[in-house]
Amino acid sequence: MSRLYLLRHAKSSWKDASLDDHDRPLAPRGKRASKAIGRYLRDHDIEPELVLCSSAKRARQTLERLGPAGVDARIEPELYGAGALDLLSRLHQVPEGVASAMLIGHNPGMQQLAFNLAGLDDKFPTAALATFEVDRWSTLETAELIDYVRPRDLDAPAS
């Protein structure tokens, strides 16, 4: 069994209306929430072997604030704005020897993927983390949801 972590990027800032969507940074609330999720990962000894991260600034900043050093993190432009089927297709390419992978992306694709995999029928707010057990990456269609945490569950600001 492998582990899949779906993490929606933390809350972004809309302060500078001149910025392209791809270039929006984290808002202060997003910075706090991503730090809280980072603490949660450390407290639960979660250190994914592979991280696939959208190239959007807010996704990259979320990854930076999680704190794992030495992780194989790949910034992938095609994850920006990807739908659930595209995200699933990318996960099918994860080598079978990878014991755990984290995908950092955007809604609505992340929420729909969580629903498709395990029927997670809950909103997928910014900085939410869903953890799944996966049989095989190459044939992934469904997975068992084993954990779901939102920043508000961690006494961090909801995003």
Number of C-alpha atoms within 10 A of each C-alpha: 13 15 24 24 21 26 30 27 32 35 26 23 18 13 10 9 9 9 12 8 14 15 15 20 24 23 17 14 17 27 21 21 31 32 22 23 25 20 17 17 17 14 9 9 9 15 17 20 15 18 21 21 26 25 21 23 17 26 28 21 19 30 24 14 19 19 17 16 9 8 12 12 19 14 17 12 13 13 21 20 19 19 19 21 13 15 20 21 16 17 20 16 11 17 11 14 9 15 16 21 23 22 25 26 31 28 19 15 21 27 24 19 22 22 18 17 18 16 14 17 11 10 13 24 22 22 31 25 23 22 20 22 18 20 16 20 24 15 13 14 16 18 19 16 20 11 11 17 17 24 24 15 12 14 10 17 18 19 20
